[in-house]
Amino acid sequence: MFVIRPSKPTIKDVARLAGVSVGTASKVINKEGNVKPELREKVRKAVEQLNYRPNAVARSLKSSTTNVLAVLLGDITNPFQMTMAKAIEDVMNEHDYHLLISSTNEDPDIERRKLKMLYEKRVDGVITCTTGKANDEIRGLIASNIPVVIVDRPVMSVHADIVADNNPLGMELLVGHLKELGHTRIGVVHGNLDTVHGKIRRDSVMASFAAMGLSLPEDCQFAGNFTFQGGYRAVERFLSLDEPPTAILSANNTMTAGILKACRDKGVRIPQDLTLVTFGQLEYQWNLISPSVTYVSQSPGQIGTKAAERIIRRLKNPGQDDVSHIFITPQLVVGESSGKLS
């Protein structure tokens, strides 16, 4: 038995029902040109009556736009990055853009392949949380008039808009706080030094120590790679030293969670035995942790909003060569994990 399905209404059907030309119907549907209000109303009623839906593919071929923006994250399971993506989505919804969200798993090869795919799909723009190792591909998109905004991991060698937290200032605030408390033997848990933000935070810590007259010997540094396990192993390493640190500075909150677990397992009291400070917070988790942890704030929602607004501005004003670098000022939030050196 064959079922004959009714064909989808076309723009010709809309024009016929409204009693206008196809050109007039097209102008109303695509919000182009000047059309008399009474004709516009006739077309609107015809669209509603026929339940007409414009063909997105055909419209994109005609206008060379797709109304699709891509967000390329480093890790789609990362709460910081997902909060940022949600903020981007909120702005795009206001401007009738569809969002394509994907992840590189922090793999430069995957990032290169996906950036090439986005170019082939002719997305209207890209917001990327880059590994810092696909710069040629990003430059290629920009050269093809596809606007790119780099978020969270500033790559200054690429001529693109950047929106990120002020990582150097954040690290300076943490080091200064520990110095004010009297700590000079400080253990630092670095992130992944193969990443843009991992290098920036490491370099910022080193610069802050030097500027404040503090020493940072090799045995007080540990590469935790931004992982829970890395934070846990850092505590094991520091406690094995003849002179353990009196304070630990962690380069991100995931490692901080591992540090807290290790301290609890090994009977290290915070802040009585060890002061702990960290870069970044997760509000819905920190509120459950006792003692509360001292941190410098991150602003994923604000980064996402500003990045989305920036790319919308570029789409509305193509051809502008100037770029903006927006670095959001972090705040030091002192918790119960800060203790003065006795």
N, C-alpha and C positions, 0 to 999 in steps of 0.2 A: 504494500500500500504506500503510495507516494503522498506526501503532505506538501502542498504548495504554500510556501510562506509568503506573506505579503512583502513586496519590495520596500526598502527603506525610502522614505520621502527624500526628494532632492530639492535643491534650491529652486529648480524650475517649478516644482509643485508649489513651493511657498509663494513664488512670484505670481503663479496662476491664481492661487486662492486669494491672494491679497489684491489682485488686480493691478500689479505694478510690473515694471520691467525686471529682468534678471539682474541687471546692473544695480537698480535701486535696492532690490532685496539684498544683494551682496554688500552694498554699502552699510545698510542697517545692521546686518548680521556681524559684519567685521568692524563696526563702529568707525566707519570711514566717511569722509565727505559730509556735505550738508544735505539733509533730507528733510522735507517738510514734516512737521510733527504729526499731521494726520496720516501721512503715508507711513511714517515710522510706526505708528500705532497699528495700522493695518498689517504690516509685516510682523510685528510682535505677536498679534493675535493669531496669524496664520502659522507662525512657528510653534506657538503653544498648542494650537488645535491639531497640527500634524505630528507633534512631538518630534520636531526636526532637530537633528544633532549634526553640526558641521563636521566634515571629515578633517580630522586633525592633520593627517598625513598630507592631504591635498593643500591645506592651508599653509603648512610648513614649506612645501615645495614652491608655492606661489610667493611667499614672503621671505624665504630663506631663513626663517626662524622656526624653532620647534616648541618654544615655551617650556623647555626642559632645562633645568639647571642641575649640575652634578655636584655632589659633596663627596669628596674622597677622603675618608678617615684613615688613620693609622691602625686603629684597633676598634672594631665596632662594638666590643664588649666593655670598652673603657667608659665609666660613668661620666667623666669629664667631657669626652668627645661626644657622647650621646646627648648630654645636656646642651652642648654647643649646636649639634645638629637640630635639636628640637627648636631652639631659638631661631635658627636659619629658616626652618619650615614655617614657623609662625609668620615671619616677614613675607615669605614667598606666597603664602596663602592669601595675603592681602593684595598681592599683585597678580594673582591668577597664574602663577608659575607652578609647574610640576617639579618634584624633587626626586632625583635619582641618587640614592645613598649607597656607597660601596666602601670596601676596606682593602688596604694593602697588606694587612698583617705585618706591618713594619718591614716589608720585603721590597727593596728597590726594584727588583726585576718585575714583581707584580705591579708596582706603581707605574713603571714604564709602559707595560702592556696595557694597563687600564687607561692611562692618559692617551695612548694612541687610539684605543677603542672609542674614547669619548670624542676625539677629533673626528674619527670616521662617522660617528653617530651625529655629528654636527650639533652638539648641545650648545645652548646659547651662552653658557658660562660655566666656570669651574671654581669651586671653593675647595682648597686642598690642605690637608694636614700632612705635609710632605715629609719624606725620609731625608730630604736634602741631597739625594743622589739621583734625581731625575730632572735636573735643572734644564738640560737641553730640550727635553720633551715639553716642559712648562714654557720655555721660551718659544717653542714651535707653535704652541696654542696661541700665545699672545701675538706672534707674527701673523697668524691666520685670523686675527681680529676676533678671537674668542677670549673674552676677559677672564683673568684669573686673580683670585684673592688668596693669599697664603695666610693660614691661621695657625696660631699656637707656636709654630716653629719658624721663626723669622730667618729667611735666607736672603741676606742683604745683597748678594751678588746677582740676584734676579730682579729685573726691572718690573716689579709687580707691587700691587697694593698688599700691605701686611697689617694684620690685626693680631695682637698677642699680649699676654701679660708681660710686665716689665720684670723679666727674670733676674737681671743683675741687681736691681733695687731690692727685690724680694730676698735674695741671698745676703745682701748687705744688711738688711734689717735683722735677719736671724743671727748673723755673726755679731753684729753690734749688741744685740740683746744678750747673748751669752757672755760677751766681754763685760757688759755692765753688771752681770751677776757674779763676776769674778773668775769665770772659767778661762783657763789658758790651755789645758790639756783636753782638746776637743776631738772626738772621733767624727769623721765625715763619711756618710754613706752616699757615694755617687750613684747616678743612674747609669743608663746605657750610653757609653761614650761614643758609640757609633751613630747616635742620633743627634739631630740639631740641638734640641733642648737639653739633652744630656751633656753635651760639650759646653753649651752656654752656662749652665748652672755650675759645672765643674770649674770653668774658667772664672766665673764670678766669685765663687767661694775662695779660690786661690788669691784673686785680686783683693778681696775684702780682708782676708787674713793679713796679707802683706801691708795694706793701707793702714790697718789697725795695730800693726806691730806684733802680730801673733804668729807663732810658728805652726806649721802643719807637716809634721814628719810623715814619711811613707807608711809607717806602721799604724798611723791613725787614720788612714784612708782605706776604703774598701769599695769595690765596684759591685753594687747590689743589683745593677741592670734593671732597675724599676720593678723588681719582683718581690713578692712576699718572702720567698725562700732566700733571696738576697739579703733582705733586712734581717732575717733570723740568723743567717750565717755571719753577718757583720757583728752581731752581739757576741757570738761564740768566739770570733776572732779577737775582738777587743778585750773580752774578759780573760783571754789567755795571755795577755801581755803582762810583763812584770809591773808596769805602771799603767793600769787601764785608764781610759778617759773618764773625766768626771761629767761629761756631757756628750750627747750625740746629736748631730745635725743630719737629718735625712732629706734627700733631694726630692722625694715624693711620698704621697700618703700610702701607696701600696706597700712600699718598703717599711714605712712606719708601722703598719699593722703587723708585719713580721717581727719588727723590733719589740713591740709591745708583747707579743706572744712569747718571744725568747726570754724577755725579762721576767715574765710571769712564771715560765717553766723553771727558771734558774734562781728564783727567789730574789731578784734584783728589784728593790723598791724605787718607785718613781714618785716624787723627786728626791726622796731621802738619800738614796744611793747614787742616783743618776738623773741628770736633767735631760729632757728630750724635746727637741723642736723640729718642725717639719715644714716643707714647702707644699702648700695646698691642703685643702680640707674636703671632706665629704660630710655635709651637714647631717644627713640622715644616719650616719654611723657615729660621728664624733659625739653626738648628743648622748649616746649610750655607753660611751667609754669613760671609765673612772680610773685614774684622774684624767680630767680633760687635758688635751694636748695643745701646747702653744704652736701656732702656725702663722704663716703669711698667706693671705687670701688669694684665690684665683677667681677668675670671672668668666667661666665658659659661656654663660648666657649672654653676657654683654659682648663678648668676642663674636659670638654667632650673630647677634643682632646687627652689630656694626659691620661685619663682613657682608651680610646679606644686603644691608642698605648701600654699601659701597658698590657691590656688583650691579645692583639695580640702577644706581646712578650712572655707571659705565654703559649699561645697555641703553639707557635713555639719552646718553651723550657720547656716542661712539667717536673714536678718533682722538680723544684726549690723551696726550702723552705723559702728563704729569702723574706721579703716583703718590699715595699717602701711606705713611707708616704710623700706625696708631698703637701705642704701648700703654696698657692700662695699669694705673698705679696700684700696687698691692697694699694691704693694711696688715700690720702686725697685731694679732689677737693673742693676748697672753692668757694661757690656761694654767691649770694646776700642776702641769709637768715641769714648770720652771722653778728651780730652786737655787738660792744663793749658795756660793761655795763657802762652806764653814771653815 
